[in-house]
């Protein structure tokens, strides 16, 4: 596994706004974003509606993070 896939991205303002709607992993339904928005105890996930694994905001962050690591 690549190192950048194991790193936890720090929360940003969007994650703070999603916190009241966050769910634990076992509570997520299909079509909800699986991006972790805290650092544990227990982990909470975004749970915004999506057609893939991540909502548009978190998908953009993932692509940006990958791009940064590819150029290092």
C-alpha positions as CSV (number, residue, x, y, z in Angstrom):
1,X,0.0,0.0,0.0
2,X,1.3,3.4,-0.9
3,X,2.1,5.7,2.0
4,X,-0.3,8.4,0.9
5,X,-3.2,6.0,1.1
6,X,-2.5,5.4,4.8
7,X,-2.1,9.0,5.8
8,X,-5.1,10.7,7.6
9,X,-6.1,14.0,6.1
10,X,-6.8,16.6,8.7
11,X,-10.3,17.9,9.0
12,X,-11.3,21.0,7.2
13,X,-14.3,23.3,7.5
14,X,-16.4,21.0,5.3
15,X,-15.7,18.1,7.6
16,X,-16.7,20.2,10.7
17,X,-20.0,21.1,8.9
18,X,-20.6,17.4,8.2
19,X,-19.9,16.2,11.8
20,X,-23.6,16.5,12.9
21,X,-24.5,14.1,10.1
22,X,-21.6,11.8,10.4
23,X,-22.1,8.1,11.0
24,X,-20.1,5.1,12.3
25,X,-18.9,2.7,9.6
26,X,-21.6,0.1,10.5
27,X,-24.3,2.7,10.2
28,X,-23.4,3.8,6.6
29,X,-25.8,2.9,3.8
30,X,-24.9,2.3,0.2
31,X,-24.6,5.7,-1.5
32,X,-23.1,7.5,1.5
33,X,-19.6,9.0,1.5
34,X,-17.0,6.8,3.3
35,X,-14.5,9.6,4.0
36,X,-13.4,9.6,7.7
37,X,-13.9,13.0,9.2
38,X,-12.3,12.5,12.6
39,X,-9.2,10.8,14.0
40,X,-11.0,8.0,15.9
41,X,-12.8,7.1,19.1
42,X,-14.9,6.0,17.2
43,X,-14.2,6.9,13.6
44,X,-17.0,8.9,12.0
45,X,-17.6,9.1,8.3
46,X,-19.0,11.9,6.1
47,X,-22.2,10.0,5.0
48,X,-23.1,12.7,2.4
49,X,-25.2,11.2,-0.4
50,X,-23.0,10.1,-3.4
51,X,-23.1,7.8,-6.4
52,X,-19.6,6.5,-5.6
53,X,-17.5,5.9,-2.5
54,X,-16.9,9.6,-1.8
55,X,-19.0,12.8,-2.1
56,X,-17.7,15.4,-4.7
57,X,-15.9,17.4,-2.0
58,X,-13.9,14.4,-0.6
59,X,-13.3,13.0,-4.1
60,X,-11.6,16.3,-5.0
61,X,-9.5,16.2,-1.9
62,X,-8.4,12.6,-2.7
63,X,-7.4,13.5,-6.2
64,X,-5.6,16.6,-5.0
65,X,-3.7,14.5,-2.3
66,X,-2.7,11.9,-4.9
67,X,-1.5,14.5,-7.3
68,X,0.7,16.1,-4.6
69,X,2.3,12.8,-3.7
70,X,2.9,11.8,-7.3
71,X,5.0,15.0,-7.8
72,X,7.1,14.6,-4.7
